[in-house]
Protein backbone atom coordinates (compact mmCIF):
# COMPACT_ATOMS: atom_id res chain seq x y z
CA UNK A 1 0.00 0.00 0.00
CA UNK A 2 2.89 2.39 0.71
CA UNK A 3 3.59 2.62 -3.02
CA UNK A 4 0.23 4.41 -3.32
CA UNK A 5 1.43 7.21 -1.01
CA UNK A 6 2.54 10.48 -2.56
CA UNK A 7 5.89 12.00 -1.67
CA UNK A 8 4.12 14.30 0.83
CA UNK A 9 2.23 11.43 2.47
CA UNK A 10 5.43 9.38 2.77
CA UNK A 11 7.14 12.36 4.38
CA UNK A 12 4.30 12.55 6.93
CA UNK A 13 4.62 8.86 7.78
CA UNK A 14 8.40 9.15 8.18
CA UNK A 15 7.91 12.35 10.18
CA UNK A 16 5.49 10.51 12.48
CA UNK A 17 8.17 7.89 13.15
CA UNK A 18 10.65 10.68 13.91
CA UNK A 19 8.22 12.27 16.37
CA UNK A 20 7.62 8.91 18.07
CA UNK A 21 11.38 8.43 18.44
CA UNK A 22 11.96 11.96 19.76
CA UNK A 23 9.16 11.50 22.28
CA UNK A 24 10.51 8.07 23.29
CA UNK A 25 7.19 6.43 22.44
CA UNK A 26 7.23 2.68 22.02
CA UNK A 27 4.88 2.87 19.03
CA UNK A 28 3.91 5.35 16.34
CA UNK A 29 0.51 6.74 17.30
CA UNK A 30 -2.07 8.88 15.51
CA UNK A 31 -0.88 11.94 17.44
CA UNK A 32 2.57 11.51 15.88
CA UNK A 33 0.97 11.66 12.44
CA UNK A 34 -0.72 14.93 13.40
CA UNK A 35 2.57 16.35 14.66
CA UNK A 36 4.19 15.41 11.35
CA UNK A 37 1.33 17.06 9.44
CA UNK A 38 1.82 20.24 11.47
CA UNK A 39 5.47 20.25 10.34
CA UNK A 40 4.62 20.15 6.63
CA UNK A 41 4.92 23.10 4.29
CA UNK A 42 3.85 23.52 0.67
CA UNK A 43 1.53 20.52 0.56
CA UNK A 44 -2.23 20.08 0.24
CA UNK A 45 -2.61 19.35 3.97
CA UNK A 46 -0.49 22.35 4.97
CA UNK A 47 -2.58 24.55 2.65
CA UNK A 48 -5.77 23.30 4.31
CA UNK A 49 -4.40 23.85 7.82
CA UNK A 50 -3.21 27.33 6.87
CA UNK A 51 -6.57 28.17 5.29
CA UNK A 52 -8.33 27.17 8.49
CA UNK A 53 -5.99 29.20 10.70
CA UNK A 54 -4.12 26.37 12.39
CA UNK A 55 -0.72 27.42 11.05
CA UNK A 56 -0.75 30.45 13.38
CA UNK A 57 -1.79 28.27 16.32
CA UNK A 58 0.56 25.34 15.75
CA UNK A 59 2.18 25.72 19.19
CA UNK A 60 -1.23 25.60 20.86
CA UNK A 61 -2.08 22.35 19.04
CA UNK A 62 1.29 20.85 19.96
CA UNK A 63 0.71 21.83 23.60
CA UNK A 64 -2.74 20.20 23.56
CA UNK A 65 -1.20 16.98 22.21
CA UNK A 66 1.49 17.13 24.91
CA UNK A 67 -1.18 17.52 27.59
CA UNK A 68 -3.05 14.50 26.21
CA UNK A 69 0.20 12.48 26.32
CA UNK A 70 0.62 13.56 29.93
CA UNK A 71 -2.85 12.09 30.60
CA UNK A 72 -1.71 8.80 29.10
CA UNK A 73 -3.32 9.52 25.73
CA UNK A 74 -6.83 10.04 27.07
CA UNK A 75 -9.04 12.51 25.25
CA UNK A 76 -11.21 15.00 27.12
CA UNK A 77 -14.21 12.83 26.25
CA UNK A 78 -12.46 9.91 27.96
CA UNK A 79 -11.62 11.96 31.04
CA UNK A 80 -15.17 13.33 31.18
CA UNK A 81 -16.60 9.81 31.00
CA UNK A 82 -14.29 8.65 33.77
CA UNK A 83 -15.21 11.72 35.81
CA UNK A 84 -18.85 10.67 35.50
CA UNK A 85 -17.83 7.43 37.18
CA UNK A 86 -16.11 9.33 39.98
CA UNK A 87 -12.57 8.91 38.61
CA UNK A 88 -10.48 12.08 38.63
CA UNK A 89 -7.86 11.61 35.89
CA UNK A 90 -5.99 14.77 36.93
CA UNK A 91 -5.61 13.40 40.44
CA UNK A 92 -4.41 10.03 39.12
CA UNK A 93 -1.87 11.72 36.82
CA UNK A 94 -0.63 13.84 39.73
CA UNK A 95 -0.21 10.80 41.98
CA UNK A 96 1.54 8.76 39.29
CA UNK A 97 3.89 11.65 38.53
CA UNK A 98 4.52 12.17 42.24
CA UNK A 99 5.56 8.54 42.58
CA UNK A 100 7.31 8.01 39.24
CA UNK A 101 8.28 11.44 37.97
CA UNK A 102 6.80 14.01 35.65
CA UNK A 103 5.54 12.57 32.38
CA UNK A 104 5.41 9.00 33.68
CA UNK A 105 2.29 8.28 31.63
CA UNK A 106 3.68 9.75 28.39
CA UNK A 107 5.34 6.68 26.91
CA UNK A 108 3.47 4.28 24.62
CA UNK A 109 1.68 1.23 25.92
CA UNK A 110 3.90 -1.81 26.16
CA UNK A 111 3.21 -4.30 23.40
CA UNK A 112 0.75 -2.07 21.56
CA UNK A 113 0.92 -2.40 17.86
CA UNK A 114 3.37 -5.30 17.82
CA UNK A 115 3.31 -7.68 14.94
CA UNK A 116 4.01 -7.64 11.26
CA UNK A 117 2.06 -6.22 8.37
CA UNK A 118 2.53 -3.94 5.39
CA UNK A 119 3.09 -0.97 7.74
CA UNK A 120 6.01 -2.60 9.58
CA UNK A 121 8.26 -2.33 6.55
CA UNK A 122 7.46 1.32 5.89
CA UNK A 123 10.43 2.76 7.67
CA UNK A 124 13.00 0.04 7.93
CA UNK A 125 11.88 -1.50 11.19
CA UNK A 126 11.92 1.58 13.41
CA UNK A 127 9.04 2.00 15.84
CA UNK A 128 6.06 -0.29 15.18
CA UNK A 129 2.74 1.31 14.38
CA UNK A 130 0.02 1.11 17.03
CA UNK A 131 -3.33 -0.26 15.90
CA UNK A 132 -4.88 3.22 15.77
CA UNK A 133 -2.10 4.46 13.46
CA UNK A 134 -2.48 1.38 11.25
CA UNK A 135 -6.22 1.99 11.06
CA UNK A 136 -5.56 5.64 10.22
CA UNK A 137 -3.39 4.66 7.26
CA UNK A 138 -6.09 2.30 6.04
CA UNK A 139 -8.73 5.01 6.51
CA UNK A 140 -6.60 7.42 4.47
CA UNK A 141 -6.85 4.95 1.58
CA UNK A 142 -10.64 5.00 1.94
CA UNK A 143 -10.55 8.81 1.90
CA UNK A 144 -8.54 8.78 -1.32
CA UNK A 145 -10.82 6.23 -2.97
CA UNK A 146 -13.91 8.21 -1.95
CA UNK A 147 -12.48 11.18 -3.87
CA UNK A 148 -11.50 8.92 -6.77
CA UNK A 149 -7.90 9.89 -6.15
CA UNK A 150 -5.39 7.35 -7.38
CA UNK A 151 -2.79 8.14 -4.74
CA UNK A 152 -2.93 8.77 -1.00
CA UNK A 153 -1.79 12.30 -0.22
CA UNK A 154 -1.10 14.03 3.05
CA UNK A 155 -4.55 15.61 2.75
CA UNK A 156 -6.10 12.13 3.00
CA UNK A 157 -4.12 11.47 6.19
CA UNK A 158 -5.41 14.77 7.59
CA UNK A 159 -9.00 13.99 6.60
CA UNK A 160 -8.74 10.55 8.19
CA UNK A 161 -7.42 12.08 11.43
CA UNK A 162 -10.27 14.58 11.55
CA UNK A 163 -12.87 11.87 10.85
CA UNK A 164 -11.71 9.40 13.50
CA UNK A 165 -12.61 9.83 17.17
CA UNK A 166 -9.71 10.48 19.50
CA UNK A 167 -7.20 13.03 20.68
CA UNK A 168 -6.00 14.23 17.24
CA UNK A 169 -9.55 14.94 16.03
CA UNK A 170 -10.33 16.64 19.34
CA UNK A 171 -7.23 18.86 19.08
CA UNK A 172 -8.01 19.70 15.45
CA UNK A 173 -11.65 20.56 16.28
CA UNK A 174 -10.56 22.70 19.24
CA UNK A 175 -8.49 24.69 16.75
CA UNK A 176 -11.29 25.10 14.22
CA UNK A 177 -10.34 22.23 11.94
CA UNK A 178 -13.13 19.72 11.44
CA UNK A 179 -13.71 17.04 8.84
CA UNK A 180 -16.42 19.19 7.23
CA UNK A 181 -14.24 22.31 7.09
CA UNK A 182 -11.35 20.32 5.63
CA UNK A 183 -13.59 18.87 2.93
CA UNK A 184 -14.80 22.37 2.01
CA UNK A 185 -11.25 23.70 1.74
CA UNK A 186 -9.83 20.69 -0.10
CA UNK A 187 -12.67 19.70 -2.41
CA UNK A 188 -14.97 22.57 -3.01
CA UNK A 189 -17.10 25.32 -1.80
CA UNK A 190 -14.09 27.64 -1.73
CA UNK A 191 -13.71 29.50 1.55
CA UNK A 192 -14.12 27.71 4.85
CA UNK A 193 -14.36 29.47 8.14
CA UNK A 194 -12.41 28.21 11.15
CA UNK A 195 -14.61 26.83 13.90
Secondary structure, 3 states (H helix, E strand, C coil): CHHHECHHHHHHHHHHHHHHHHCCCCEECHHHHHHHHHHCCCCHHHHHHHHCCCHHHHHHHHHHHHHHHHCCCCCHHHHHHHHHCCCCHHHHHHHHHHHHCCCCCCCCCCCCCCCCCHHHHCCCCCCEECHHHHHHHHHHHHHHHHCCCCCECHHHHHHHHHHCCCHHHHHHHHCCCCHHHHHHHHHCCCCCCCC
